[in-house]
Amino acid sequence: MIKISLLAFSFLFTMTICFSQEIKSVKIADLEKIIVESKTPLIINFWATWCMPCIEEIPYFLEEVKDNRKDSLTILLVSLDFKDAFPDGISSFVKKRKFDAPVVWLDETNADYFCPKIDAKWSGAIPATLFINNKTGYRNFFEEQISHETLKLEIKAILKKD
């Protein structure tokens, strides 16, 4: 009985950690640093809680990143929600949807300033996703919702060896 109780407690504690992450605020300079210093293939997805196409595609991203962890593929979900949603609105949304990837909130208001720092052709529309692999020099940007099939192809490309 004690083993079952400890196991149940351990499971609940682990689930609480996974689904109650702290949402941190970042500036564009922080994201630029993450991009430049990334030592593993990285997907950065820009989304918002009010963006239906964003919400539709995120589960595919989470599934594919989980399936490709052996290749060190990682993801960062960057919320572009309005300031009044930070941190509580974003946090409760992430918890409700059981997102198990790092989530940050971009504390920037001038898209004309921060968008070109991610990609010169980004107009600010979301969802938007940057795929980078500094080891191979791979970089690709999408300013649209990505289908599950397109995502699988993009992951094959980002993981391609030298």
LINTA-V36622 format. One record per residue. N is the residue number from 1. RES is the residue in three letters. PSI is psi in whole degrees, 0 to 359 (* if undefined). Layout:
n = [N & N]
res = [RES & RES]
psi = [PSI & PSI]
This chain:
n = [1 & 2 & 3 & 4 & 5 & 6 & 7 & 8 & 9 & 10 & 11 & 12 & 13 & 14 & 15 & 16 & 17 & 18 & 19 & 20 & 21 & 22 & 23 & 24 & 25 & 26 & 27 & 28 & 29 & 30 & 31 & 32 & 33 & 34 & 35 & 36 & 37 & 38 & 39 & 40 & 41 & 42 & 43 & 44 & 45 & 46 & 47 & 48 & 49 & 50 & 51 & 52 & 53 & 54 & 55 & 56 & 57 & 58 & 59 & 60 & 61 & 62 & 63 & 64 & 65 & 66 & 67 & 68 & 69 & 70 & 71 & 72 & 73 & 74 & 75 & 76 & 77 & 78 & 79 & 80 & 81 & 82 & 83 & 84 & 85 & 86 & 87 & 88 & 89 & 90 & 91 & 92 & 93 & 94 & 95 & 96 & 97 & 98 & 99 & 100 & 101 & 102 & 103 & 104 & 105 & 106 & 107 & 108 & 109 & 110 & 111 & 112 & 113 & 114 & 115 & 116 & 117 & 118 & 119 & 120 & 121 & 122 & 123 & 124 & 125 & 126 & 127 & 128 & 129 & 130 & 131 & 132 & 133 & 134 & 135 & 136 & 137 & 138 & 139 & 140 & 141 & 142 & 143 & 144 & 145 & 146 & 147 & 148 & 149 & 150 & 151 & 152 & 153 & 154 & 155 & 156 & 157 & 158 & 159 & 160 & 161 & 162]
res = [MET & ILE & LYS & ILE & SER & LEU & LEU & ALA & PHE & SER & PHE & LEU & PHE & THR & MET & THR & ILE & CYS & PHE & SER & GLN & GLU & ILE & LYS & SER & VAL & LYS & ILE & ALA & ASP & LEU & GLU & LYS & ILE & ILE & VAL & GLU & SER & LYS & THR & PRO & LEU & ILE & ILE & ASN & PHE & TRP & ALA & THR & TRP & CYS & MET & PRO & CYS & ILE & GLU & GLU & ILE & PRO & TYR & PHE & LEU & GLU & GLU & VAL & LYS & ASP & ASN & ARG & LYS & ASP & SER & LEU & THR & ILE & LEU & LEU & VAL & SER & LEU & ASP & PHE & LYS & ASP & ALA & PHE & PRO & ASP & GLY & ILE & SER & SER & PHE & VAL & LYS & LYS & ARG & LYS & PHE & ASP & ALA & PRO & VAL & VAL & TRP & LEU & ASP & GLU & THR & ASN & ALA & ASP & TYR & PHE & CYS & PRO & LYS & ILE & ASP & ALA & LYS & TRP & SER & GLY & ALA & ILE & PRO & ALA & THR & LEU & PHE & ILE & ASN & ASN & LYS & THR & GLY & TYR & ARG & ASN & PHE & PHE & GLU & GLU & GLN & ILE & SER & HIS & GLU & THR & LEU & LYS & LEU & GLU & ILE & LYS & ALA & ILE & LEU & LYS & LYS & ASP]
psi = [319 & 320 & 318 & 318 & 316 & 319 & 316 & 316 & 315 & 316 & 312 & 321 & 315 & 316 & 323 & 318 & 315 & 320 & 7 & 43 & 152 & 132 & 117 & 152 & 134 & 158 & 168 & 326 & 325 & 317 & 319 & 319 & 317 & 316 & 310 & 323 & 358 & 126 & 358 & 161 & 132 & 136 & 127 & 116 & 125 & 126 & 178 & 155 & 337 & 2 & 104 & 314 & 325 & 311 & 325 & 324 & 335 & 317 & 325 & 317 & 312 & 319 & 313 & 322 & 317 & 317 & 341 & 21 & 330 & 336 & 13 & 22 & 132 & 163 & 148 & 123 & 118 & 110 & 133 & 27 & 161 & 157 & 325 & 346 & 349 & 133 & 342 & 315 & 317 & 314 & 314 & 325 & 313 & 318 & 314 & 321 & 356 & 42 & 128 & 37 & 157 & 136 & 133 & 162 & 127 & 112 & 71 & 145 & 346 & 96 & 329 & 337 & 309 & 330 & 310 & 340 & 339 & 311 & 135 & 331 & 3 & 120 & 345 & 352 & 149 & 155 & 154 & 143 & 134 & 128 & 123 & 145 & 97 & 332 & 322 & 352 & 10 & 134 & 127 & 142 & 136 & 132 & 65 & 167 & 138 & 129 & 161 & 320 & 317 & 320 & 316 & 318 & 319 & 323 & 322 & 318 & 317 & 332 & 354 & 133 & 160 & *]
